[in-house]
Amino acid sequence: MGVADGIVVSSTTKELSAGSGLTFVELGDRQLKGVDGSWRAYQVEG
């Protein structure tokens, strides 16, 4: 889903990180193994 050695998070984690100084790249909606539905995924940049 993300690049090697990258951290991929959900939109919930992104929202809870507001004010942390982290930046995110949207990866789009993804299907997760063992979880129903699709989820918006983001890669942490720094």
ABEGO torsion letter per residue (X at the ends): XBBBGBBBBBAAAAAAABGAGBBBBBAEBBBBBGBBEBBBBBBBAX
